[in-house]
């Protein structure tokens, strides 16, 4: 859980520091694990909408992001 807390802290402190993957969706890698948190920034709030294994098909999170961004 500490690794997830580090990733969330990074999003809170520097929400726009991570690369854009798709539309406005950004990804922060979870240290020491092959997982990533997917999020987007909405005004002054960062919204995490997924935690996926980094080897998963990108179509999975792109479908989630389309729902999240609508």
Steps between C-alpha positions, in 0.01 A plus 500: 500500500795734556586491129145603408515783755822624337333502157195684633722752676677566170164563332394736781823701494569508126184398313620619160851352524407162356472442124168515319411159359161554343298820475551646850577170672829478685681204653715473810692179555482337842855454631626139517183356344391454138187709553400852409236743622306671223363845568392828348494854636161667530536867598699476823426134572685193378263208444648148514276267302707187458780283625620262233784259443748666265498202262122516442349588169477882475151467356375408847596829661410702192142375532500595869638844423231563240238435770688704759546800271140520378 
